[in-house]
Amino acid sequence: MLAWSSFIGMFFVLLAGALVTKTGSGRGCGDDWPLCNGKFIPAYTLESMIEYSHRMITGVVGILVLVTYIVIRKYYGGHKEARYYAGGTLLFTVIQALMGAAAVMWPQQPAVMALHFGISLFAVASSMLLVVWMYGTSPYRSNARVPRSIRYLGWGIWLYCCGVVYLGAYIRHTESEAGCIGWPLCNGQVIPYLGGASGIVFLHRVAAAILLVLLIILFLAVRRYEIRERSTGLTALAVGLNLVVLAQILSGAWLTLAMNNIHVYIFASLVHNVLATLLFSLLSVFAIRTWKRR
C-alpha cells in the first residue's frame, strides 16, 4: 500500500508542477519559500493557490516517500533492489523540492528549469520500480537470459528518451510551443525555419518520431528472440511502450491544435506530461529487466 501510495503521489506532484508551469504560476508566492508571500496561508489569488497547492502536495508526498523508505529499510533491508528503489525515490524527491525552492528564490535559466521535470521523472520511475518489485511482476524469479543486443538497445533507447523528454521540458520553459503552428506540418512546411522556437519544436517532433521507430525495432527484436528461443515476458512490455509513445505523439498533436483554447490546452498538456512519465517509467522497467537477465 505504501509503495502504491508513493507512486500515485509522485504522479500528483509531477502534474501539479506541470500545472504551475502551464499557468505561469511559478511566481505566485513571490520570492518566498516555504512561506507564500510571507504568509503560511497565502492571500487568495489563482496563481498563489496553484503554486501553494503544488508545495503542499510535494510536502505531503515527501513525508509519504520518507515513511515508505523507512518501512522498506526495516522490513526489506535484505533486498537491495527494494532499498535502491525506495532510496532513489526519496533522493530524487528531495532534489526536485530543492530545485523548486531555488527556482522561487533565485531566477533560473530555462535549461536548468527543464532539469526539474527530468528529476521528477526519475522519482516517479523509481517509485514504479518499487511497486513492480513489491508485487512480484518483475522478472527476478526467472532465469531466462536476454541477449546483449536487446539489452544494449533497451538501455540506449532509455538514454535517448531522456534527451527527448528534456527537449520537451525545455520547450515548455522557454514558452516555445507556438514555434510550430499546425500538425504534422510545421508552419505549413515539411522542414520549417530551423532557428528560434520553430527549430526547437521541429527538432522535438523529429526526435519523437525517431523514438517511435526505435521502439518498433525493439519490439521486433524482442518478439523474434522470444519466438526463436524462449519467453522472457518482455514482448507485452514492448507492445505497451509502442502504444504509449504513439499516444504521446498524438497528445503532442492535440496540444498543438488546442493552443487557441486555453482550458483544452492545459488539459492536453497534463495528458502529454502523464504519457511522457508513463513512457519513461516503463522504459526504466524494461531496462532493469534486461539488466537483471543479462
WOMOPE-V825287 format. One record per backbone hydrogen bond with DSSP energy under -0.5 kcal/mol. NH is the residue of the N-H (numbers start at 1). CO is the residue of the C=O. Records with the same first field share a line. If there is no record, write none. Layout:
# WOMOPE-V825287
NH=CO ; CO
This chain:
# WOMOPE-V825287
5=1
6=2
7=3
8=4
9=5
10=6
11=7
12=8
13=9
14=10
15=11
16=12
17=13
18=14
19=15
20=16
21=17
22=18
23=19
24=21
25=20
26=20
28=25
30=27
32=29
36=39
37=29 ; 35
39=36
42=40
45=43
49=45
50=46
51=47
52=48
53=49
54=50
55=51
56=52
57=53
58=54
59=55
60=56
61=57
62=58
63=59
64=60
65=61
66=62
67=63
68=64
69=65
70=66
71=67
72=68
73=69
74=70
75=71
76=72
79=76
80=78
83=79
84=80
85=81
86=82
87=83
88=84
89=85
90=86
91=87
92=88
93=89
94=90
95=91
96=92
97=93
98=94
99=95
100=96
101=97
102=98
103=99
104=100
105=101
106=102
112=109
113=109
114=110
115=112
116=112 ; 113
117=113
118=114
119=115
120=116
121=117
122=118
123=119
124=120
125=121
126=122
127=123
128=124
129=125
130=126
131=127
132=128
133=129
134=130
135=131
136=133
137=132
138=132
141=138
142=139
146=293
151=147
152=148
153=149
154=150
155=151
156=152
157=153
158=154
159=155
160=156
161=157
162=158
163=159
164=160
165=161
166=162
167=163
168=164
169=165
170=166
171=167
172=168
173=169
174=170
175=172
176=171
179=176
180=177
181=179
182=180
186=189
187=181 ; 185
188=181
189=186
192=190
198=195
199=195
200=196
201=197
202=198
203=199
204=200
205=201
206=202
207=203
208=204
209=205
210=206
211=207
212=208
213=209
214=210
215=211
216=212
217=213
218=214
219=215
220=216
221=217
222=218
223=219
224=220
225=221
226=222
227=223
228=224
229=225
238=234
239=235
240=236
241=237
242=238
243=239
244=240
245=241
246=242
247=243
248=244
249=245
250=246
251=247
252=248
253=249
254=250
255=251
256=252
257=253
258=254
259=256
261=258
262=260
265=261
266=262
267=263
268=264
269=265
270=266
271=267
272=268
273=269
274=270
275=271
276=272
277=273
278=274
279=275
280=276
281=277
282=278
283=279
284=280
285=281
286=282
287=283
288=284
289=285
290=286
291=287
292=288
293=289
294=291
